[in-house]
Amino acid sequence: MVRRTLTAVGRQQTGLYPIEGIRLHERALRAGLNFELTILAETLAQDNSPRIHELLAHLPPATCHLQPIPDAAMAELVNGRDLGHLISLVKIPPSPDLAELVTAVSHPLLLVAADVVDPGNVGAMVRTGHASGITAFISLGVSDPYHPKAVRTSMGSLFKTAVCPYPDAAALLPQLRQLGIETVGASANDGVLLPQARFSERGTAVFMGNEYHGLPAHLLRQLDQRITIPMAVGVDSLSVNAATAVILYEIMCQVSGVKCQVNDT
């Protein structure tokens, strides 16, 4: 069952995704998640340390089946990672209604990952978005926030972030226009320089593209604004997560009242 959820097809068929490691389990419990199944290495099951004892004591017994397995079987599943030999399966939550999310806040801020291939990047973007106060994380195409690597990299931010999957931009853009949300696309060049860009008070959706090719030209043409981050001569791009952090911080400074200056103390 756990192996099935390691693949996209398996997650789609089961409606479950795996979380791994002691820290993620602690954060999942604090976020109120329920586990369908928990497996742990026999060695960990015999660990009497206060941290492990408290964690296992807080697993919801009514919904969670706790199953010790041989250490060798767990080692195969975690593939050498030493995060705490503990894996649980969690239900993929239903996609929330984007209109309800947008109308519930004064300035909606949406982060759109458009065909971001590396699940580590997707998870990092979820974490960055959570820290930046996004209203929702929108995954387009192959961007998969429930991939095991994305879940681990999000460091628990996935559990507290609304995730709205869309098959492609064609399914998303009409809804954003109807809701009055400004659409902004990151481009390595030919965009308005980020310090000079101005963002709508109605709300903003930031589109970040594929690690290798960025946002496709046909999508950029459909967006309200194209922005470019100034960089040193000879550098053509930032990593997608670093660019996400820079852009979201600039929007927070402009729209959400975050003070960008460091006060002298």
C-alpha positions in Angstrom: 0.0 0.0 0.0 2.8 2.4 0.9 4.7 1.5 -2.3 1.6 2.3 -4.4 1.5 5.9 -3.0 5.1 6.5 -4.1 3.9 6.9 -7.7 1.5 9.5 -9.2 -0.8 6.8 -10.6 -0.9 5.1 -7.2 -1.7 8.3 -5.4 -4.5 9.0 -7.9 -6.0 5.5 -7.5 -5.8 5.4 -3.7 -6.4 9.1 -2.9 -3.6 8.8 -0.4 -0.1 10.3 -0.1 2.8 9.3 2.2 4.5 11.4 4.9 7.8 10.2 6.3 9.9 11.0 9.4 9.3 12.0 13.0 9.3 15.8 12.4 6.7 15.7 9.7 4.5 13.4 11.8 4.7 15.9 14.7 3.7 18.8 12.4 1.0 16.8 10.7 -0.6 16.0 14.1 -0.4 19.7 15.1 -2.2 20.5 11.9 -5.0 18.1 12.7 -4.3 15.5 10.0 -5.6 12.0 10.4 -3.6 9.0 9.3 -5.1 6.0 7.5 -2.1 3.7 8.2 1.2 4.1 10.0 4.1 1.8 9.6 7.3 2.0 11.7 10.5 0.1 11.9 10.5 -2.5 14.7 13.5 -0.7 16.3 11.6 2.5 16.5 8.6 0.7 17.9 10.8 -0.4 20.8 12.2 3.1 21.3 11.2 4.4 24.8 12.5 7.9 24.4 10.0 10.6 25.5 9.7 12.1 22.0 8.8 8.8 20.3 6.5 7.8 23.2 4.6 11.0 23.0 4.3 10.9 19.2 3.0 7.4 19.1 0.6 8.1 22.0 -1.0 11.0 20.0 -1.7 8.9 16.9 -5.5 8.8 16.5 -6.4 5.2 17.4 -9.9 5.4 16.0 -8.7 6.0 12.4 -5.0 4.8 12.3 -3.7 1.3 12.1 -0.2 1.1 13.6 2.0 -1.6 12.0 5.6 -2.4 13.0 7.6 -3.8 10.1 11.1 -5.3 9.9 13.9 -2.7 9.9 15.2 -4.1 6.5 11.8 -3.5 4.9 11.6 0.0 6.2 15.2 0.7 5.0 14.1 -0.2 1.5 11.2 2.2 1.7 13.2 5.2 3.0 16.0 4.6 0.6 18.8 5.6 3.0 17.0 8.7 4.4 17.4 9.1 8.2 14.3 11.2 9.1 12.9 8.7 11.5 11.8 5.4 10.2 8.1 6.1 10.3 5.7 6.4 7.4 2.0 7.2 7.4 -0.6 7.4 4.6 -2.8 10.5 4.6 -5.9 11.3 2.4 -5.3 13.8 -0.3 -7.8 16.6 0.7 -10.5 17.6 -1.8 -9.6 20.7 -3.8 -11.1 23.8 -2.1 -13.3 26.2 -4.0 -11.0 28.9 -5.3 -13.7 31.6 -5.4 -14.4 31.0 -1.7 -10.7 31.3 -0.8 -10.3 34.5 -2.8 -13.4 36.2 -1.4 -12.5 35.4 2.2 -9.4 37.7 2.3 -8.8 41.3 1.5 -5.9 40.8 -0.8 -5.7 37.3 -2.3 -2.2 36.1 -3.2 -2.0 33.0 -5.3 1.1 31.1 -6.2 0.8 29.1 -9.4 3.4 26.4 -10.2 3.1 25.8 -14.0 4.7 22.4 -14.9 7.4 22.6 -12.3 9.1 19.2 -12.8 11.2 18.6 -9.8 9.0 17.7 -6.8 11.7 19.1 -4.5 11.2 22.5 -6.1 7.4 22.2 -5.8 7.7 21.4 -2.0 10.1 24.3 -1.5 7.7 26.6 -3.3 4.8 25.5 -1.0 7.0 26.2 2.0 8.0 29.6 0.6 4.4 30.4 -0.3 3.3 29.5 3.2 5.9 31.8 4.8 4.7 34.5 2.4 1.1 34.3 3.4 -0.3 32.9 0.1 -4.0 32.3 0.0 -3.6 29.1 -2.1 -1.0 27.1 -4.0 -2.2 26.3 -7.5 -0.5 23.3 -9.2 -0.7 23.2 -13.0 0.2 20.2 -15.1 2.9 18.0 -13.8 3.5 20.1 -10.6 2.8 17.6 -7.8 2.7 18.9 -4.2 1.8 15.4 -3.0 4.9 13.7 -4.4 6.8 12.2 -1.4 9.8 14.5 -2.1 7.6 17.5 -2.3 5.9 16.6 1.0 9.3 16.2 2.7 10.7 19.4 1.3 7.6 21.4 2.3 8.5 20.7 5.9 4.9 20.6 7.0 3.8 23.7 5.1 1.7 21.5 2.8 -0.5 20.6 5.8 -1.5 24.3 6.3 -1.7 25.4 2.7 -4.8 25.3 0.5 -3.9 23.4 -2.7 -5.9 23.8 -5.9 -4.9 21.5 -8.8 -5.7 22.5 -12.3 -4.9 20.5 -15.5 -3.5 23.5 -17.3 -3.7 27.3 -17.5 -6.6 27.2 -19.9 -8.8 25.8 -17.1 -7.5 28.4 -14.6 -7.2 31.8 -16.4 -11.0 32.3 -17.1 -11.8 31.8 -13.4 -9.0 34.3 -12.3 -10.4 36.9 -14.7 -13.9 36.4 -13.4 -12.7 36.9 -9.9 -10.8 40.0 -10.8 -7.4 38.6 -9.9 -4.3 40.1 -11.6 -2.1 37.6 -13.3 1.7 38.1 -13.2 4.3 35.9 -14.9 7.9 35.6 -14.1 10.2 35.9 -17.1 14.0 35.8 -17.2 14.0 38.9 -19.5 11.8 41.4 -21.3 9.6 42.0 -18.3 9.0 45.0 -16.1 11.9 45.0 -13.6 10.5 43.8 -10.3 11.3 46.9 -8.2 9.4 49.0 -10.8 6.4 46.7 -10.9 3.1 47.6 -9.3 0.5 45.0 -8.2 -3.2 45.2 -8.0 -5.1 45.8 -4.8 -7.7 43.3 -6.0 -5.3 40.3 -5.7 -2.5 38.7 -7.5 -1.7 35.3 -9.0 2.0 34.8 -9.5 2.8 32.3 -12.2 6.2 30.5 -12.0 7.3 28.2 -14.8 9.2 25.1 -15.6 12.8 25.0 -14.3 14.3 24.6 -17.8 12.1 26.6 -20.1 10.2 29.0 -17.8 6.7 30.0 -18.7 5.7 29.3 -22.3 5.4 32.3 -24.6 1.7 31.6 -25.3 0.9 31.7 -21.6 2.9 34.9 -20.9 1.0 36.7 -23.7 -2.3 35.9 -21.8 -1.1 37.3 -18.5 -1.7 40.9 -17.3 2.0 41.6 -16.5 5.4 40.1 -17.1 8.0 40.7 -14.5 11.8 40.2 -14.5 14.1 40.1 -11.4 17.3 42.2 -11.9 20.4 40.0 -11.7 24.2 40.4 -12.0 25.7 40.5 -15.5 26.3 37.0 -16.9 23.5 35.4 -14.8 20.4 34.4 -16.8 18.1 33.1 -14.1 17.5 32.2 -10.4 16.3 28.9 -9.2 12.5 28.7 -9.4 12.1 28.7 -5.6 14.6 31.6 -5.1 12.7 33.6 -7.7 9.4 32.8 -6.0 10.7 34.1 -2.7 12.0 37.3 -4.2 8.7 38.0 -6.0 6.4 37.1 -3.2 8.4 39.3 -0.8 8.2 42.3 -3.1 4.4 41.8 -3.3 4.2 41.6 0.5 6.1 44.8 0.8 3.9 46.7 -1.6 0.5 45.3 -0.9 0.4 43.7 2.5 2.2 46.4 4.5 5.3 44.4 5.4 8.1 46.7 6.4 11.1 46.1 4.2 13.5 48.4 6.0 15.7 47.1 8.8 15.2 49.4 11.8 18.4 50.5 13.6 18.4 49.3 17.2 
